[in-house]
Amino acid sequence: QVIRPLSSLTEAADAIAGGDLQRRVAVSQVKRDEVNERGQAFNDMAGQVAGAHETLRQAAIRDGLTGLLNQSEFFRRLEQEVARADRSERPLSMLMVDLDHLKPVNDTHGHLQGDAVLTEVARMIEGNVREGDVVTRYAGDEFAVILPKADARQALAVGERVRAGAAHVAAAAGMPAGEAVTLSVGVVTRPIGRWDPRHTVELADDALYHAKEAGRDRVEVNAAKD
């Protein structure tokens, strides 16, 4: 009666040390002996360890300002989605989104105002994509969105919703009346079985560059096939 629960505690501790943070020991809801209390204390401690581990994991994969996934996690997810798209023979699209003229906002109203704009843009993009799409802060004032199972028509529709949604960002970010925020968006749809993740990003970046060159506040599609 004593040795078996203690052995269970030892095995659970070894499992947690090996990375199984969900491991717990069986405890009785009616017994109040010392061994049972130690088991409950162990489970409480294990729960705290798992919670701390998840907090650290989220801090490692998320952008501190916007709460979106960060660039390293973006590439990890993109690799997963590319592999999944090829297995299922489904299309995959992505957006590159960039704020137009964020520097003047920082210069005129300060970096805190610029941060507020970035945060509201992040929320706006999340509110205008589909369930299952992956929104990330790629770098600075640039965002990347992975669109699993989205063909060219669907991707363009999401890109246009995101661009139009920028009309509400200035007010939401507390900017003075009359101020406006606009976005440029590059769209690319990956042919099934073609292009590695980084080449897909390069093509989306090219589309974004053309949107900027064409006057900003617009969506450009990269129609490359090779």
N, C-alpha and C positions, 0 to 999 in steps of 0.2 A: 504493500500500500504506500510505502514511502519511496522505495527505490524506483518504481515504475514512473511516478510523476516527475521525479528528479531527472531520470533519463530522458523523459519527454522534453523537459526544460533545456537540457544540454543539446538534444538534437535540434530543437527550435532555434537555440542561440547559434549553433553551427550553420543552420540554414540561412539565417539572417546575415551572418558574416559572409556567406557565400553569394549573397545578392537576392535571396528570396525574401523580400521585405513584407510580404503578405502572410508569412508563416506565423501561426499562433498556437498556443497550447490549449487543450480542453480544460475548462474549469466548470465547477459545479455552481449552480445558482442557489443551492440550499446549504451546502457545507460551508463552514466558517473556520476550518482548521488552518494551521500555519502553511501547510503545503499549498492549499487552494488559494490562500491569500497571496502567496508568492507567485503562483501562476497568473493571477489577475494583475499583479503589479508588473509581471513580465509582459503581458499583453498590452498594458497601458504604455509601457516603455517602447514596445515594438511599434505601436501606433504613432508615437511621437517621432520615432526614427523615420518611419515611412513618410510622415508629413513633412519633416525637414528635408528629406531627400527629394520629394516632389517640388518643394519650394525652390531648392537649388537647381533642379532640372528645368523648371520654368524660367528661372533667371538666366540660364545658359542659352535658351532657345528663343527668348523674346526680347524685343526692343524695349529699353527702359522708359522711353517717352510715350510711345503710342500703345504699347502692349501687344503690338502685332508680332508675328514670327520674324526673326531676324534673317540676315542674308545667308548665314551658314545653314540654318534650318530650311530656308527656301530651296537651296540646292539639294539638300537631302530629300525633301519632299518631291522636288521636280524629278529627280532620278527615279524615285518610287513610281510616280505617276507615268513617266515615260515607259517604264518597264510594264506597268499595268496596261497602258494603252496598247502596247504591242501584243501582249498576251491576248487581250480581248478584241484586238483589231478594231479599236475605236479611235476617233480623232482626239487630239489634245491641242488646246489653244492656250495662249497666255497674253497678258497685257503688260506693258511697261507704262507707268503713269508718272508724269513729272509735273510739279507745280510750275506755273509760269510766273517769273519775276518774284520769287520769294525774297531775294536779297533786298529789294527796295522796302519790303515790309519790315525786315529786320533793321534796316538803316533808319527808317522813318519812325517806326513804332516800338522798336526794341526787340530783343531776342525772345523775351517772354511772350510777346504777341506772336512772333513767328512760330514758337513752340505750340501755342494755342491753335494756330492755323493747321499745323501738321497733325495735331491730335484730332481736330475736327475732320480733316481730310481722311484720316484713317477710319474714323467712325462712318463717314459718308460712304467710303468705298465698301466697307463691310455691309452696309445697308442696301447696296445696289448690285451686289453679286448674287449668284445662285447658292442654294444650300450645297455644301460640299466643295465649293471653290476655296482656294487657299490664298489669303491676302497677306502680304508681307511688306515690311519696310526694307527696301533693297539697299538704299544708301542715301543719306542726306534728305533731300526732298523728293526722292524717287521711290516709287512703290512698284512691286511686281505681283501679279495675280495669276495663279495657275487655274486653268479652266478645264477640268477633266471632262471628257465626253462631249466637248463643245466643238461643233463644226464652225466653219468660217462665218456663217450667217449668225449663229448664236453668239459667237465671240464679238462680232461687230456690234450686236445689240447691247451686250453688257458694256462694251467700251463706250458706247454713246450714252448709256444711263449714267455711267461714272462721270463722264465729261459734263453732262447736264447737271448732275448733282452738285457740282462745284458752285453753282449759283447761290446755294444756301450756306456755304461755308463761312463767308465773311461775317454775316450776322451771328451765326452760331459761335464763332470765335471771339465775338465782342469787338469787332473792328468798327471804326466810325462809319456813320451813314454815308453812303455813296462809294465806299470802298468795295472792290470786287476781287474775287479769287477765281482764276481760270486754270484749267489743266490741259496738257497735251497727252495724247494716248497713242501708243503704238500697239498694233495687234498682229499676231502671227498665228497661223494654224499649221501644226506639224503633220506632214504626211505620215501615214502609218508605216512604221518600220524605217523611217528616215530620220536623220539629224540626231546627234547626241544632245544632251541637255544644254551644254554650253553654246553650241551652234544655234540652238533654238533661241536662247537668250540674246545672242548677237543679232539675229534677224529681227527680234522684237525691238531691240535697241535701235536698229537701223530705221524701223518704221517710226519710232519715237523721234528720231533725229529729223526725219522728213516732215513730221507734224510740226516740229519747232521751226524748221526752215520755211514751211508754207504759211507761217503767220501765227502759230500757237492757237490755243483754244479750239482744237480740232482732233479728230481721230484719223489716223492713217493706217492702212493695212499693208503688210508686206506679203505680196502674192507669190513669193519665191516658191519654186517647186523642187529645186535641187540644192 
